[in-house]
Amino acid sequence: METSYDVRIWKTELYTGARTSTHTVRWTVAGRPWREPFKTAALADAFRSALVTASRQGEAFVVDTGRPVSQDRADRAVRWLPFARDYVTMKWPRLAPNSRRNTARALTNATLALLSSERGRPTDAEMRTALTSWVFNRRADESRMPAEVRRTVTWLDRNTRSVGDLAQASVVRSVLDQLSRRTDGTPAAPATVQRQRGVVVNVGEYAVERGLLPRNPVTAVAWRAPKTVKSVDRRVVVNPQQARELLDAVAEQKPSGRSLVAFFGSLYYAGLRPAEAATLRTTNLVLPQAGWGELLLEASTPAAGASWTDSGQRREERQLKHRARGETRIVPCAPALTELLHLHLEEFGNDASGLLFRGVRGGQLAESTYCRVWRKARTDALTPAEDASPLARRPYDLRHAAVSTWLNAGVPSTQVAEWAGHSVAVLHHIYAKCIVGQDELSRRRIAAALDETPDA
């Protein structure tokens, strides 16, 4: 650790923006410049005073971090695992259930890259279970922690690196590389890597906020995450005939297929997300006896698992995606869906809360239930070649088919975006490849323009 007594501390700089002000402390150690921004003058003055006091007392500064030796030593003494646990405790109340689960998985991967010893090391499977299910799950009751899990947690508490080690680029790279691999060592999906890297970036910000690191080490490393494919593959989109055959096949599945036909129909005919369809109640339906109706969407229940929700249920009702709590979205209900919903209500009714789609034994509709029905129906309805293709591989692909149908029918993008719950920019980005027939129309327009001759 290189240190120096060549320290110069400048006056605090004030930058006043349109909405906020930033107070920046500037100093140099052995000619190397350092700067630390703060939101308030009091925080900046306290930080600068600590630097000035250490310099006047003849304390050496660490060249690589810009901090006095005493402060640097204290920063490095904070081990990763208790720090990561504090981060989860801080974030937990404001995270959605799925975000809680994704945060736990990202921190678990990061922890496996920050081990300081191999002696007595538990297996990766033991550490993943202990971290994901217990350490990074605030709903877990640690008094019921099994003895073998407690031994693993104790070992991890003693054998994770210090937070200060993240100031080294090589350490940060090892963390990011760990995020890019699945448990079997194969490359992780690009979207998963991007999502988990976002968690680690936020953890870096938290370390800076607590004064454990001078800057966010994750954003400072030139590490490129794999690119994600954001546009929909047109091969997953079914045509109307295929959609009807799939819905007919759903009805044949025992024991719950018939009760899920309208559920899948709402995905295809109204473009609902599965979590929105699973939340439909009679109060959301504006249905005539036949013809066009409307669905008034006001909530969504993403499936996260009972371990991650405050209620302890698999699904927890939340606001619509990309919308504030209490905000609604109106979606047209095609005549075919109107008929399916009436048939569903006649045969299966609704529960006391008005919920349309329930599990086999009542209660919330499990994701595993409708996915199992869909897999069987897909095999029955499609040819072997289609079954082996990406065509409608997931129930969510019915939503893609709905939005693609609206766009290809010539419905204005602004209207489709409103119905689908997207911005227009995102809509065009995701569904650009699914708008068929535009290429030929564009070619005819270009040909007409090239053949046009100016008036004499």
Rosetta blueprint (number, residue, H / E / L):
1 M L
2 E L
3 T E
4 S E
5 Y L
6 D L
7 V E
8 R E
9 I E
10 W L
11 K L
12 T L
13 E E
14 L E
15 Y E
16 T E
17 G L
18 A L
19 R L
20 T L
21 S E
22 T E
23 H E
24 T E
25 V E
26 R E
27 W E
28 T E
29 V E
30 A L
31 G L
32 R E
33 P E
34 W E
35 R E
36 E E
37 P E
38 F E
39 K L
40 T L
41 A H
42 A H
43 L H
44 A H
45 D H
46 A H
47 F H
48 R H
49 S H
50 A H
51 L H
52 V H
53 T H
54 A H
55 S H
56 R H
57 Q L
58 G L
59 E L
60 A L
61 F E
62 V E
63 V L
64 D L
65 T L
66 G L
67 R L
68 P E
69 V H
70 S H
71 Q H
72 D H
73 R H
74 A H
75 D H
76 R H
77 A L
78 V L
79 R E
80 W H
81 L H
82 P H
83 F H
84 A H
85 R H
86 D H
87 Y H
88 V H
89 T H
90 M H
91 K H
92 W H
93 P H
94 R H
95 L L
96 A L
97 P H
98 N H
99 S H
100 R H
101 R H
102 N H
103 T H
104 A H
105 R H
106 A H
107 L H
108 T H
109 N H
110 A H
111 T H
112 L H
113 A L
114 L L
115 L E
116 S L
117 S L
118 E L
119 R L
120 G L
121 R L
122 P L
123 T L
124 D H
125 A H
126 E H
127 M H
128 R H
129 T H
130 A H
131 L H
132 T H
133 S H
134 W H
135 V H
136 F L
137 N L
138 R L
139 R L
140 A L
141 D L
142 E H
143 S H
144 R H
145 M L
146 P L
147 A H
148 E H
149 V H
150 R H
151 R H
152 T H
153 V H
154 T H
155 W H
156 L H
157 D H
158 R H
159 N L
160 T E
161 R L
162 S E
163 V H
164 G H
165 D H
166 L H
167 A H
168 Q L
169 A H
170 S H
171 V H
172 V H
173 R H
174 S H
175 V H
176 L H
177 D H
178 Q H
179 L H
180 S L
181 R E
182 R L
183 T L
184 D L
185 G L
186 T L
187 P E
188 A L
189 A L
190 P H
191 A H
192 T H
193 V H
194 Q H
195 R H
196 Q H
197 R H
198 G H
199 V H
200 V H
201 V H
202 N H
203 V H
204 G H
205 E H
206 Y H
207 A H
208 V H
209 E H
210 R L
211 G L
212 L L
213 L L
214 P L
215 R L
216 N L
217 P H
218 V H
219 T H
220 A H
221 V L
222 A L
223 W L
224 R L
225 A L
226 P L
227 K L
228 T L
229 V L
230 K L
231 S L
232 V L
233 D L
234 R H
235 R H
236 V H
237 V L
238 V L
239 N L
240 P H
241 Q H
242 Q H
243 A H
244 R H
245 E H
246 L H
247 L H
248 D H
249 A H
250 V H
251 A H
252 E L
253 Q L
254 K L
255 P L
256 S L
257 G L
258 R H
259 S H
260 L H
261 V H
262 A H
263 F H
264 F H
265 G H
266 S H
267 L H
268 Y H
269 Y H
270 A H
271 G L
272 L L
273 R L
274 P H
275 A H
276 E H
277 A H
278 A L
279 T L
280 L L
281 R E
282 T H
283 T H
284 N H
285 L E
286 V E
287 L L
288 P L
289 Q L
290 A L
291 G L
292 W L
293 G E
294 E E
295 L E
296 L E
297 L E
298 E L
299 A L
300 S E
301 T L
302 P L
303 A E
304 A L
305 G L
306 A H
307 S H
308 W H
309 T L
310 D L
311 S L
312 G L
313 Q L
314 R L
315 R E
316 E L
317 E L
318 R E
319 Q L
320 L L
321 K L
322 H L
323 R L
324 A L
325 R L
326 G L
327 E L
328 T L
329 R E
330 I E
331 V E
332 P E
333 C E
334 A L
335 P H
336 A H
337 L H
338 T H
339 E H
340 L H
341 L H
342 H H
343 L H
344 H H
345 L H
346 E H
347 E H
348 F H
349 G L
350 N L
351 D L
352 A L
353 S L
354 G L
355 L E
356 L L
357 F L
358 R E
359 G L
360 V L
361 R L
362 G L
363 G L
364 Q E
365 L L
366 A L
367 E H
368 S H
369 T H
370 Y H
371 C H
372 R H
373 V H
374 W H
375 R H
376 K H
377 A H
378 R H
379 T H
380 D H
381 A H
382 L L
383 T L
384 P H
385 A H
386 E H
387 D H
388 A H
389 S L
390 P L
391 L L
392 A L
393 R L
394 R L
395 P L
396 Y H
397 D H
398 L H
399 R H
400 H H
401 A H
402 A H
403 V H
404 S H
405 T H
406 W H
407 L H
408 N H
409 A L
410 G L
411 V L
412 P L
413 S H
414 T H
415 Q H
416 V H
417 A H
418 E H
419 W H
420 A H
421 G L
422 H L
423 S L
424 V H
425 A H
426 V H
427 L H
428 H H
429 H H
430 I H
431 Y H
432 A H
433 K H
434 C H
435 I L
436 V L
437 G L
438 Q H
439 D H
440 E H
441 L H
442 S H
443 R H
444 R H
445 R H
446 I H
447 A H
448 A H
449 A H
450 L H
451 D H
452 E L
453 T L
454 P L
455 D L
456 A L
